[in-house]
Amino acid sequence: MNVGDLLDARVLGPDGAALGVVVDVRLALGVVDEPEDRPGAGEDREEAEHDPPLSAQARRDAVGAARLVGVLVGPRGAGSFHGYERTDVRSPWPIPQLVRRRHRGTFLVRWEDVAAVEGDPSADDGMLRLRLAPGYSELPAGLG
């Protein structure tokens, strides 16, 4: 299975109730170790005042593996956010407002809160179902 197989998968709560579908995924990129003489190298990520873009932190060839952080669950298959999940994007007007309206009710679920992935993407119906663990959290979908 690859990450693309998760898109449009049905999401079920711990009790089996339908919560929506996977409309997008959230990934985190690792940064491989770099020499200490590079700007920003050795800086403690916890003490950083803000989170600079990855391009300011590492060379292009210093980016490590991507890991799945969570899935965005929407009430309907609304397609991609096209980058407008970033809360500070305001233009070109009215596109961000329209995209946010279309994705109203969308929330983030951490991958750790997914109890099971059911189904087979290569089967005839090709439908996957994600069953969430009891006590899962519905987090805001926007990127600050």
Phi, psi and omega in degrees: 000141173243171185300325179300333178294336181286334182298135182072008175291143177286140179248126182244142175288176180301332180271001179092359180288139179289129179253340182147205180229157176285118180258342180193170177235157177244124181245155172236135178262134176278157176242126180284160181300141179232162178299149182292342183278357179278141179303131179086348180289144179079355179288133180287121184297329180290330183268356181296138182295318176217170184265099181291159179298153182302325181297335178275344183266329190210154172293160181303323182275002180259007179278128181274203183286152175271144175230146181283121181266320182186180178236145175266124183251124179243158180293341178211160177291093188260004182079187185286158173281345181054033179086355183274009173283350176287122189291342181269359178280121184237351183220161003283128180296140005258016186303310181301322180294319180293317180295316179296322178295318179297328182262015177306134181090359180281141180220160179262136174239124178297145181300329178296338180273001176270115183281324184203147170248116185249147179104177183225118181295341179267359178287171182302314181281334176067009184271132173257154175230134174254124177256126183274151180283152174302139180082013178299159181245137172265105183262159178300142182278338185287151174260127182288000000 
